[in-house]
């Protein structure tokens, strides 16, 4: 059985705060800066709910053991 499935994990090499947006960017193969920008816009539009979701994701998502820079 092939074990090459992609897993959503926090990034260790591409992080600003906790690595959530970097991990999402790596998972979706897009620039993490774009993910951060979209996340910031959604956080402002939802009156800060995005910050709560970010920190919940930081607790729930496992950290990637591979350092990729």
mmCIF file of the N, C-alpha and C atoms, coordinates in Angstrom:
data_MODEL
# 
_entry.id   MODEL 
# 
loop_
_atom_site.group_PDB 
_atom_site.id 
_atom_site.type_symbol 
_atom_site.label_atom_id 
_atom_site.label_alt_id 
_atom_site.label_comp_id 
_atom_site.label_asym_id 
_atom_site.label_entity_id 
_atom_site.label_seq_id 
_atom_site.pdbx_PDB_ins_code 
_atom_site.Cartn_x 
_atom_site.Cartn_y 
_atom_site.Cartn_z 
_atom_site.occupancy 
_atom_site.B_iso_or_equiv 
_atom_site.pdbx_formal_charge 
_atom_site.auth_seq_id 
_atom_site.auth_comp_id 
_atom_site.auth_asym_id 
_atom_site.auth_atom_id 
_atom_site.pdbx_PDB_model_num 
ATOM 1   N N  . UNK A 1 1  ? 0.839   -1.176 0.000  1.00 0.00 ? 1  UNK A N  1 
ATOM 2   C CA . UNK A 1 1  ? 0.000   0.000  0.000  1.00 0.00 ? 1  UNK A CA 1 
ATOM 3   C C  . UNK A 1 1  ? 0.884   1.239  0.000  1.00 0.00 ? 1  UNK A C  1 
ATOM 4   N N  . UNK A 1 2  ? 0.564   2.208  -0.847 1.00 0.00 ? 2  UNK A N  1 
ATOM 5   C CA . UNK A 1 2  ? 1.350   3.431  -0.970 1.00 0.00 ? 2  UNK A CA 1 
ATOM 6   C C  . UNK A 1 2  ? 0.982   4.392  0.154  1.00 0.00 ? 2  UNK A C  1 
ATOM 7   N N  . UNK A 1 3  ? 1.989   4.881  0.870  1.00 0.00 ? 3  UNK A N  1 
ATOM 8   C CA . UNK A 1 3  ? 1.755   5.754  2.018  1.00 0.00 ? 3  UNK A CA 1 
ATOM 9   C C  . UNK A 1 3  ? 2.191   7.182  1.707  1.00 0.00 ? 3  UNK A C  1 
ATOM 10  N N  . UNK A 1 4  ? 1.985   7.651  0.460  1.00 0.00 ? 4  UNK A N  1 
ATOM 11  C CA . UNK A 1 4  ? 2.403   8.987  0.040  1.00 0.00 ? 4  UNK A CA 1 
ATOM 12  C C  . UNK A 1 4  ? 1.260   9.987  0.070  1.00 0.00 ? 4  UNK A C  1 
ATOM 13  N N  . UNK A 1 5  ? 0.268   9.770  0.914  1.00 0.00 ? 5  UNK A N  1 
ATOM 14  C CA . UNK A 1 5  ? -0.853  10.713 1.015  1.00 0.00 ? 5  UNK A CA 1 
ATOM 15  C C  . UNK A 1 5  ? -0.372  12.016 1.632  1.00 0.00 ? 5  UNK A C  1 
ATOM 16  N N  . UNK A 1 6  ? -0.882  13.126 1.109  1.00 0.00 ? 6  UNK A N  1 
ATOM 17  C CA . UNK A 1 6  ? -0.565  14.421 1.691  1.00 0.00 ? 6  UNK A CA 1 
ATOM 18  C C  . UNK A 1 6  ? -1.316  14.585 2.998  1.00 0.00 ? 6  UNK A C  1 
ATOM 19  N N  . UNK A 1 7  ? -0.641  15.156 3.986  1.00 0.00 ? 7  UNK A N  1 
ATOM 20  C CA . UNK A 1 7  ? -1.276  15.420 5.266  1.00 0.00 ? 7  UNK A CA 1 
ATOM 21  C C  . UNK A 1 7  ? -1.158  16.900 5.569  1.00 0.00 ? 7  UNK A C  1 
ATOM 22  N N  . UNK A 1 8  ? -2.208  17.452 6.125  1.00 0.00 ? 8  UNK A N  1 
ATOM 23  C CA . UNK A 1 8  ? -2.220  18.857 6.509  1.00 0.00 ? 8  UNK A CA 1 
ATOM 24  C C  . UNK A 1 8  ? -1.495  18.989 7.842  1.00 0.00 ? 8  UNK A C  1 
ATOM 25  N N  . UNK A 1 9  ? -0.340  19.672 7.813  1.00 0.00 ? 9  UNK A N  1 
ATOM 26  C CA . UNK A 1 9  ? 0.474   19.838 9.006  1.00 0.00 ? 9  UNK A CA 1 
ATOM 27  C C  . UNK A 1 9  ? 0.995   21.264 9.067  1.00 0.00 ? 9  UNK A C  1 
ATOM 28  N N  . UNK A 1 10 ? 1.269   21.732 10.281 1.00 0.00 ? 10 UNK A N  1 
ATOM 29  C CA . UNK A 1 10 ? 1.877   23.054 10.437 1.00 0.00 ? 10 UNK A CA 1 
ATOM 30  C C  . UNK A 1 10 ? 3.303   23.009 9.912  1.00 0.00 ? 10 UNK A C  1 
ATOM 31  N N  . UNK A 1 11 ? 3.698   24.066 9.251  1.00 0.00 ? 11 UNK A N  1 
ATOM 32  C CA . UNK A 1 11 ? 5.029   24.148 8.671  1.00 0.00 ? 11 UNK A CA 1 
ATOM 33  C C  . UNK A 1 11 ? 6.045   24.564 9.729  1.00 0.00 ? 11 UNK A C  1 
ATOM 34  N N  . UNK A 1 12 ? 7.225   23.969 9.675  1.00 0.00 ? 12 UNK A N  1 
ATOM 35  C CA . UNK A 1 12 ? 8.310   24.385 10.559 1.00 0.00 ? 12 UNK A CA 1 
ATOM 36  C C  . UNK A 1 12 ? 9.227   25.372 9.864  1.00 0.00 ? 12 UNK A C  1 
ATOM 37  N N  . UNK A 1 13 ? 9.348   25.268 8.557  1.00 0.00 ? 13 UNK A N  1 
ATOM 38  C CA . UNK A 1 13 ? 10.272  26.123 7.827  1.00 0.00 ? 13 UNK A CA 1 
ATOM 39  C C  . UNK A 1 13 ? 9.634   27.362 7.242  1.00 0.00 ? 13 UNK A C  1 
ATOM 40  N N  . UNK A 1 14 ? 8.325   27.391 7.160  1.00 0.00 ? 14 UNK A N  1 
ATOM 41  C CA . UNK A 1 14 ? 7.625   28.498 6.521  1.00 0.00 ? 14 UNK A CA 1 
ATOM 42  C C  . UNK A 1 14 ? 6.572   29.035 7.475  1.00 0.00 ? 14 UNK A C  1 
ATOM 43  N N  . UNK A 1 15 ? 7.028   29.592 8.590  1.00 0.00 ? 15 UNK A N  1 
ATOM 44  C CA . UNK A 1 15 ? 6.095   30.048 9.614  1.00 0.00 ? 15 UNK A CA 1 
ATOM 45  C C  . UNK A 1 15 ? 6.340   31.499 9.949  1.00 0.00 ? 15 UNK A C  1 
ATOM 46  N N  . UNK A 1 16 ? 5.253   32.158 10.336 1.00 0.00 ? 16 UNK A N  1 
ATOM 47  C CA . UNK A 1 16 ? 5.333   33.520 10.862 1.00 0.00 ? 16 UNK A CA 1 
ATOM 48  C C  . UNK A 1 16 ? 4.993   33.494 12.346 1.00 0.00 ? 16 UNK A C  1 
ATOM 49  N N  . UNK A 1 17 ? 3.896   32.829 12.702 1.00 0.00 ? 17 UNK A N  1 
ATOM 50  C CA . UNK A 1 17 ? 3.496   32.721 14.100 1.00 0.00 ? 17 UNK A CA 1 
ATOM 51  C C  . UNK A 1 17 ? 3.564   31.252 14.514 1.00 0.00 ? 17 UNK A C  1 
ATOM 52  N N  . UNK A 1 18 ? 2.622   30.463 14.054 1.00 0.00 ? 18 UNK A N  1 
ATOM 53  C CA . UNK A 1 18 ? 2.570   29.042 14.432 1.00 0.00 ? 18 UNK A CA 1 
ATOM 54  C C  . UNK A 1 18 ? 2.762   28.094 13.252 1.00 0.00 ? 18 UNK A C  1 
ATOM 55  N N  . UNK A 1 19 ? 2.781   28.597 12.032 1.00 0.00 ? 19 UNK A N  1 
ATOM 56  C CA . UNK A 1 19 ? 2.982   27.755 10.863 1.00 0.00 ? 19 UNK A CA 1 
ATOM 57  C C  . UNK A 1 19 ? 1.714   27.224 10.229 1.00 0.00 ? 19 UNK A C  1 
ATOM 58  N N  . UNK A 1 20 ? 0.552   27.708 10.661 1.00 0.00 ? 20 UNK A N  1 
ATOM 59  C CA . UNK A 1 20 ? -0.718  27.214 10.121 1.00 0.00 ? 20 UNK A CA 1 
ATOM 60  C C  . UNK A 1 20 ? -0.866  27.608 8.649  1.00 0.00 ? 20 UNK A C  1 
ATOM 61  N N  . UNK A 1 21 ? -0.693  28.879 8.342  1.00 0.00 ? 21 UNK A N  1 
ATOM 62  C CA . UNK A 1 21 ? -0.849  29.340 6.952  1.00 0.00 ? 21 UNK A CA 1 
ATOM 63  C C  . UNK A 1 21 ? 0.238   28.742 6.051  1.00 0.00 ? 21 UNK A C  1 
ATOM 64  N N  . UNK A 1 22 ? 1.445   28.597 6.577  1.00 0.00 ? 22 UNK A N  1 
ATOM 65  C CA . UNK A 1 22 ? 2.508   27.959 5.808  1.00 0.00 ? 22 UNK A CA 1 
ATOM 66  C C  . UNK A 1 22 ? 2.174   26.514 5.498  1.00 0.00 ? 22 UNK A C  1 
ATOM 67  N N  . UNK A 1 23 ? 1.605   25.804 6.464  1.00 0.00 ? 23 UNK A N  1 
ATOM 68  C CA . UNK A 1 23 ? 1.198   24.416 6.246  1.00 0.00 ? 23 UNK A CA 1 
ATOM 69  C C  . UNK A 1 23 ? 0.072   24.293 5.249  1.00 0.00 ? 23 UNK A C  1 
ATOM 70  N N  . UNK A 1 24 ? -0.889  25.205 5.318  1.00 0.00 ? 24 UNK A N  1 
ATOM 71  C CA . UNK A 1 24 ? -1.996  25.196 4.353  1.00 0.00 ? 24 UNK A CA 1 
ATOM 72  C C  . UNK A 1 24 ? -1.464  25.494 2.952  1.00 0.00 ? 24 UNK A C  1 
ATOM 73  N N  . UNK A 1 25 ? -0.552  26.452 2.845  1.00 0.00 ? 25 UNK A N  1 
ATOM 74  C CA . UNK A 1 25 ? 0.045   26.772 1.553  1.00 0.00 ? 25 UNK A CA 1 
ATOM 75  C C  . UNK A 1 25 ? 0.812   25.597 0.963  1.00 0.00 ? 25 UNK A C  1 
ATOM 76  N N  . UNK A 1 26 ? 1.578   24.895 1.799  1.00 0.00 ? 26 UNK A N  1 
ATOM 77  C CA . UNK A 1 26 ? 2.318   23.716 1.325  1.00 0.00 ? 26 UNK A CA 1 
ATOM 78  C C  . UNK A 1 26 ? 1.365   22.599 0.914  1.00 0.00 ? 26 UNK A C  1 
ATOM 79  N N  . UNK A 1 27 ? 0.290   22.423 1.667  1.00 0.00 ? 27 UNK A N  1 
ATOM 80  C CA . UNK A 1 27 ? -0.686  21.380 1.367  1.00 0.00 ? 27 UNK A CA 1 
ATOM 81  C C  . UNK A 1 27 ? -1.386  21.641 0.034  1.00 0.00 ? 27 UNK A C  1 
ATOM 82  N N  . UNK A 1 28 ? -1.734  22.912 -0.217 1.00 0.00 ? 28 UNK A N  1 
ATOM 83  C CA . UNK A 1 28 ? -2.443  23.275 -1.451 1.00 0.00 ? 28 UNK A CA 1 
ATOM 84  C C  . UNK A 1 28 ? -1.511  23.640 -2.601 1.00 0.00 ? 28 UNK A C  1 
ATOM 85  N N  . UNK A 1 29 ? -0.198  23.610 -2.358 1.00 0.00 ? 29 UNK A N  1 
ATOM 86  C CA . UNK A 1 29 ? 0.817   23.966 -3.362 1.00 0.00 ? 29 UNK A CA 1 
ATOM 87  C C  . UNK A 1 29 ? 0.623   25.388 -3.891 1.00 0.00 ? 29 UNK A C  1 
ATOM 88  N N  . UNK A 1 30 ? 0.341   26.324 -2.967 1.00 0.00 ? 30 UNK A N  1 
ATOM 89  C CA . UNK A 1 30 ? 0.258   27.741 -3.324 1.00 0.00 ? 30 UNK A CA 1 
ATOM 90  C C  . UNK A 1 30 ? 1.158   28.523 -2.385 1.00 0.00 ? 30 UNK A C  1 
ATOM 91  N N  . UNK A 1 31 ? 1.419   29.764 -2.728 1.00 0.00 ? 31 UNK A N  1 
ATOM 92  C CA . UNK A 1 31 ? 2.284   30.618 -1.938 1.00 0.00 ? 31 UNK A CA 1 
ATOM 93  C C  . UNK A 1 31 ? 1.664   30.887 -0.563 1.00 0.00 ? 31 UNK A C  1 
ATOM 94  N N  . UNK A 1 32 ? 2.371   30.589 0.516  1.00 0.00 ? 32 UNK A N  1 
ATOM 95  C CA . UNK A 1 32 ? 1.824   30.828 1.854  1.00 0.00 ? 32 UNK A CA 1 
ATOM 96  C C  . UNK A 1 32 ? 1.508   32.301 2.120  1.00 0.00 ? 32 UNK A C  1 
ATOM 97  N N  . UNK A 1 33 ? 2.175   33.211 1.434  1.00 0.00 ? 33 UNK A N  1 
ATOM 98  C CA . UNK A 1 33 ? 1.865   34.626 1.593  1.00 0.00 ? 33 UNK A CA 1 
ATOM 99  C C  . UNK A 1 33 ? 0.443   34.916 1.128  1.00 0.00 ? 33 UNK A C  1 
ATOM 100 N N  . UNK A 1 34 ? 0.028   34.259 0.070  1.00 0.00 ? 34 UNK A N  1 
ATOM 101 C CA . UNK A 1 34 ? -1.351  34.404 -0.417 1.00 0.00 ? 34 UNK A CA 1 
ATOM 102 C C  . UNK A 1 34 ? -2.341  33.862 0.615  1.00 0.00 ? 34 UNK A C  1 
ATOM 103 N N  . UNK A 1 35 ? -2.017  32.743 1.247  1.00 0.00 ? 35 UNK A N  1 
ATOM 104 C CA . UNK A 1 35 ? -2.878  32.175 2.286  1.00 0.00 ? 35 UNK A CA 1 
ATOM 105 C C  . UNK A 1 35 ? -2.960  33.145 3.467  1.00 0.00 ? 35 UNK A C  1 
ATOM 106 N N  . UNK A 1 36 ? -1.824  33.722 3.855  1.00 0.00 ? 36 UNK A N  1 
ATOM 107 C CA . UNK A 1 36 ? -1.809  34.684 4.963  1.00 0.00 ? 36 UNK A CA 1 
ATOM 108 C C  . UNK A 1 36 ? -2.661  35.908 4.647  1.00 0.00 ? 36 UNK A C  1 
ATOM 109 N N  . UNK A 1 37 ? -2.566  36.393 3.424  1.00 0.00 ? 37 UNK A N  1 
ATOM 110 C CA . UNK A 1 37 ? -3.340  37.558 3.008  1.00 0.00 ? 37 UNK A CA 1 
ATOM 111 C C  . UNK A 1 37 ? -4.837  37.258 3.031  1.00 0.00 ? 37 UNK A C  1 
ATOM 112 N N  . UNK A 1 38 ? -5.229  36.126 2.489  1.00 0.00 ? 38 UNK A N  1 
ATOM 113 C CA . UNK A 1 38 ? -6.639  35.738 2.498  1.00 0.00 ? 38 UNK A CA 1 
ATOM 114 C C  . UNK A 1 38 ? -7.126  35.549 3.934  1.00 0.00 ? 38 UNK A C  1 
ATOM 115 N N  . UNK A 1 39 ? -6.295  34.932 4.773  1.00 0.00 ? 39 UNK A N  1 
ATOM 116 C CA . UNK A 1 39 ? -6.668  34.707 6.166  1.00 0.00 ? 39 UNK A CA 1 
ATOM 117 C C  . UNK A 1 39 ? -6.860  36.036 6.893  1.00 0.00 ? 39 UNK A C  1 
ATOM 118 N N  . UNK A 1 40 ? -5.970  37.004 6.628  1.00 0.00 ? 40 UNK A N  1 
ATOM 119 C CA . UNK A 1 40 ? -6.076  38.322 7.276  1.00 0.00 ? 40 UNK A CA 1 
ATOM 120 C C  . UNK A 1 40 ? -7.343  39.050 6.837  1.00 0.00 ? 40 UNK A C  1 
ATOM 121 N N  . UNK A 1 41 ? -7.653  38.993 5.551  1.00 0.00 ? 41 UNK A N  1 
ATOM 122 C CA . UNK A 1 41 ? -8.865  39.642 5.046  1.00 0.00 ? 41 UNK A CA 1 
ATOM 123 C C  . UNK A 1 41 ? -10.109 39.003 5.658  1.00 0.00 ? 41 UNK A C  1 
ATOM 124 N N  . UNK A 1 42 ? -10.125 37.682 5.736  1.00 0.00 ? 42 UNK A N  1 
ATOM 125 C CA . UNK A 1 42 ? -11.275 36.995 6.339  1.00 0.00 ? 42 UNK A CA 1 
ATOM 126 C C  . UNK A 1 42 ? -11.374 37.290 7.832  1.00 0.00 ? 42 UNK A C  1 
ATOM 127 N N  . UNK A 1 43 ? -10.248 37.438 8.500  1.00 0.00 ? 43 UNK A N  1 
ATOM 128 C CA . UNK A 1 43 ? -10.265 37.755 9.933  1.00 0.00 ? 43 UNK A CA 1 
ATOM 129 C C  . UNK A 1 43 ? -10.850 39.131 10.185 1.00 0.00 ? 43 UNK A C  1 
ATOM 130 N N  . UNK A 1 44 ? -10.481 40.096 9.360  1.00 0.00 ? 44 UNK A N  1 
ATOM 131 C CA . UNK A 1 44 ? -11.023 41.445 9.509  1.00 0.00 ? 44 UNK A CA 1 
ATOM 132 C C  . UNK A 1 44 ? -12.509 41.453 9.167  1.00 0.00 ? 44 UNK A C  1 
ATOM 133 N N  . UNK A 1 45 ? -12.878 40.748 8.109  1.00 0.00 ? 45 UNK A N  1 
ATOM 134 C CA . UNK A 1 45 ? -14.277 40.730 7.679  1.00 0.00 ? 45 UNK A CA 1 
ATOM 135 C C  . UNK A 1 45 ? -15.181 40.019 8.694  1.00 0.00 ? 45 UNK A C  1 
ATOM 136 N N  . UNK A 1 46 ? -14.620 39.080 9.443  1.00 0.00 ? 46 UNK A N  1 
ATOM 137 C CA . UNK A 1 46 ? -15.430 38.338 10.413 1.00 0.00 ? 46 UNK A CA 1 
ATOM 138 C C  . UNK A 1 46 ? -15.252 38.864 11.838 1.00 0.00 ? 46 UNK A C  1 
ATOM 139 N N  . UNK A 1 47 ? -14.724 40.081 11.943 1.00 0.00 ? 47 UNK A N  1 
ATOM 140 C CA . UNK A 1 47 ? -14.547 40.745 13.236 1.00 0.00 ? 47 UNK A CA 1 
ATOM 141 C C  . UNK A 1 47 ? -13.672 39.943 14.205 1.00 0.00 ? 47 UNK A C  1 
ATOM 142 N N  . UNK A 1 48 ? -12.608 39.353 13.676 1.00 0.00 ? 48 UNK A N  1 
ATOM 143 C CA . UNK A 1 48 ? -11.630 38.659 14.513 1.00 0.00 ? 48 UNK A CA 1 
ATOM 144 C C  . UNK A 1 48 ? -11.862 37.175 14.704 1.00 0.00 ? 48 UNK A C  1 
ATOM 145 N N  . UNK A 1 49 ? -12.908 36.626 14.126 1.00 0.00 ? 49 UNK A N  1 
ATOM 146 C CA . UNK A 1 49 ? -13.177 35.193 14.277 1.00 0.00 ? 49 UNK A CA 1 
ATOM 147 C C  . UNK A 1 49 ? -12.057 34.361 13.658 1.00 0.00 ? 49 UNK A C  1 
ATOM 148 N N  . UNK A 1 50 ? -11.395 34.890 12.636 1.00 0.00 ? 50 UNK A N  1 
ATOM 149 C CA . UNK A 1 50 ? -10.292 34.182 11.999 1.00 0.00 ? 50 UNK A CA 1 
ATOM 150 C C  . UNK A 1 50 ? -9.127  33.953 12.943 1.00 0.00 ? 50 UNK A C  1 
ATOM 151 N N  . UNK A 1 51 ? -8.906  34.870 13.887 1.00 0.00 ? 51 UNK A N  1 
ATOM 152 C CA . UNK A 1 51 ? -7.837  34.681 14.870 1.00 0.00 ? 51 UNK A CA 1 
ATOM 153 C C  . UNK A 1 51 ? -8.139  33.501 15.788 1.00 0.00 ? 51 UNK A C  1 
ATOM 154 N N  . UNK A 1 52 ? -9.378  33.392 16.201 1.00 0.00 ? 52 UNK A N  1 
ATOM 155 C CA . UNK A 1 52 ? -9.779  32.261 17.035 1.00 0.00 ? 52 UNK A CA 1 
ATOM 156 C C  . UNK A 1 52 ? -9.603  30.946 16.277 1.00 0.00 ? 52 UNK A C  1 
ATOM 157 N N  . UNK A 1 53 ? -10.039 30.931 15.031 1.00 0.00 ? 53 UNK A N  1 
ATOM 158 C CA . UNK A 1 53 ? -9.911  29.729 14.204 1.00 0.00 ? 53 UNK A CA 1 
ATOM 159 C C  . UNK A 1 53 ? -8.436  29.401 13.984 1.00 0.00 ? 53 UNK A C  1 
ATOM 160 N N  . UNK A 1 54 ? -7.589  30.424 13.804 1.00 0.00 ? 54 UNK A N  1 
ATOM 161 C CA . UNK A 1 54 ? -6.154  30.216 13.600 1.00 0.00 ? 54 UNK A CA 1 
ATOM 162 C C  . UNK A 1 54 ? -5.542  29.511 14.813 1.00 0.00 ? 54 UNK A C  1 
ATOM 163 N N  . UNK A 1 55 ? -5.827  29.995 16.005 1.00 0.00 ? 55 UNK A N  1 
ATOM 164 C CA . UNK A 1 55 ? -5.220  29.403 17.188 1.00 0.00 ? 55 UNK A CA 1 
ATOM 165 C C  . UNK A 1 55 ? -5.791  28.029 17.506 1.00 0.00 ? 55 UNK A C  1 
ATOM 166 N N  . UNK A 1 56 ? -7.050  27.790 17.153 1.00 0.00 ? 56 UNK A N  1 
ATOM 167 C CA . UNK A 1 56 ? -7.595  26.438 17.283 1.00 0.00 ? 56 UNK A CA 1 
ATOM 168 C C  . UNK A 1 56 ? -6.883  25.500 16.310 1.00 0.00 ? 56 UNK A C  1 
ATOM 169 N N  . UNK A 1 57 ? -6.658  25.962 15.082 1.00 0.00 ? 57 UNK A N  1 
ATOM 170 C CA . UNK A 1 57 ? -5.939  25.155 14.097 1.00 0.00 ? 57 UNK A CA 1 
ATOM 171 C C  . UNK A 1 57 ? -4.507  24.899 14.541 1.00 0.00 ? 57 UNK A C  1 
ATOM 172 N N  . UNK A 1 58 ? -3.879  25.876 15.195 1.00 0.00 ? 58 UNK A N  1 
ATOM 173 C CA . UNK A 1 58 ? -2.507  25.704 15.679 1.00 0.00 ? 58 UNK A CA 1 
ATOM 174 C C  . UNK A 1 58 ? -2.432  24.626 16.753 1.00 0.00 ? 58 UNK A C  1 
ATOM 175 N N  . UNK A 1 59 ? -3.483  24.480 17.528 1.00 0.00 ? 59 UNK A N  1 
ATOM 176 C CA . UNK A 1 59 ? -3.510  23.456 18.571 1.00 0.00 ? 59 UNK A CA 1 
ATOM 177 C C  . UNK A 1 59 ? -3.828  22.087 17.974 1.00 0.00 ? 59 UNK A C  1 
ATOM 178 N N  . UNK A 1 60 ? -4.737  22.055 17.000 1.00 0.00 ? 60 UNK A N  1 
ATOM 179 C CA . UNK A 1 60 ? -5.226  20.791 16.457 1.00 0.00 ? 60 UNK A CA 1 
ATOM 180 C C  . UNK A 1 60 ? -4.273  20.191 15.418 1.00 0.00 ? 60 UNK A C  1 
ATOM 181 N N  . UNK A 1 61 ? -3.695  21.020 14.556 1.00 0.00 ? 61 UNK A N  1 
ATOM 182 C CA . UNK A 1 61 ? -2.836  20.521 13.484 1.00 0.00 ? 61 UNK A CA 1 
ATOM 183 C C  . UNK A 1 61 ? -1.502  20.043 14.045 1.00 0.00 ? 61 UNK A C  1 
ATOM 184 N N  . UNK A 1 62 ? -1.034  18.860 13.631 1.00 0.00 ? 62 UNK A N  1 
ATOM 185 C CA . UNK A 1 62 ? 0.283   18.413 14.081 1.00 0.00 ? 62 UNK A CA 1 
ATOM 186 C C  . UNK A 1 62 ? 1.384   19.191 13.365 1.00 0.00 ? 62 UNK A C  1 
ATOM 187 N N  . UNK A 1 63 ? 2.559   19.235 13.975 1.00 0.00 ? 63 UNK A N  1 
ATOM 188 C CA . UNK A 1 63 ? 3.681   19.946 13.369 1.00 0.00 ? 63 UNK A CA 1 
ATOM 189 C C  . UNK A 1 63 ? 4.432   18.996 12.444 1.00 0.00 ? 63 UNK A C  1 
ATOM 190 N N  . UNK A 1 64 ? 4.855   19.511 11.315 1.00 0.00 ? 64 UNK A N  1 
ATOM 191 C CA . UNK A 1 64 ? 5.601   18.726 10.333 1.00 0.00 ? 64 UNK A CA 1 
ATOM 192 C C  . UNK A 1 64 ? 6.996   18.455 10.884 1.00 0.00 ? 64 UNK A C  1 
ATOM 193 N N  . UNK A 1 65 ? 7.431   17.194 10.823 1.00 0.00 ? 65 UNK A N  1 
ATOM 194 C CA . UNK A 1 65 ? 8.757   16.822 11.310 1.00 0.00 ? 65 UNK A CA 1 
ATOM 195 C C  . UNK A 1 65 ? 9.843   17.155 10.308 1.00 0.00 ? 65 UNK A C  1 
ATOM 196 N N  . UNK A 1 66 ? 9.489   17.218 9.021  1.00 0.00 ? 66 UNK A N  1 
ATOM 197 C CA . UNK A 1 66 ? 10.465  17.521 7.972  1.00 0.00 ? 66 UNK A CA 1 
ATOM 198 C C  . UNK A 1 66 ? 10.643  19.021 7.871  1.00 0.00 ? 66 UNK A C  1 
ATOM 199 N N  . UNK A 1 67 ? 11.890  19.483 7.938  1.00 0.00 ? 67 UNK A N  1 
ATOM 200 C CA . UNK A 1 67 ? 12.158  20.915 7.786  1.00 0.00 ? 67 UNK A CA 1 
ATOM 201 C C  . UNK A 1 67 ? 12.370  21.179 6.306  1.00 0.00 ? 67 UNK A C  1 
ATOM 202 N N  . UNK A 1 68 ? 11.447  21.943 5.713  1.00 0.00 ? 68 UNK A N  1 
ATOM 203 C CA . UNK A 1 68 ? 11.510  22.289 4.291  1.00 0.00 ? 68 UNK A CA 1 
ATOM 204 C C  . UNK A 1 68 ? 11.571  23.792 4.189  1.00 0.00 ? 68 UNK A C  1 
ATOM 205 N N  . UNK A 1 69 ? 12.629  24.303 3.591  1.00 0.00 ? 69 UNK A N  1 
ATOM 206 C CA . UNK A 1 69 ? 12.755  25.760 3.457  1.00 0.00 ? 69 UNK A CA 1 
ATOM 207 C C  . UNK A 1 69 ? 12.754  26.150 2.016  1.00 0.00 ? 69 UNK A C  1 
# 
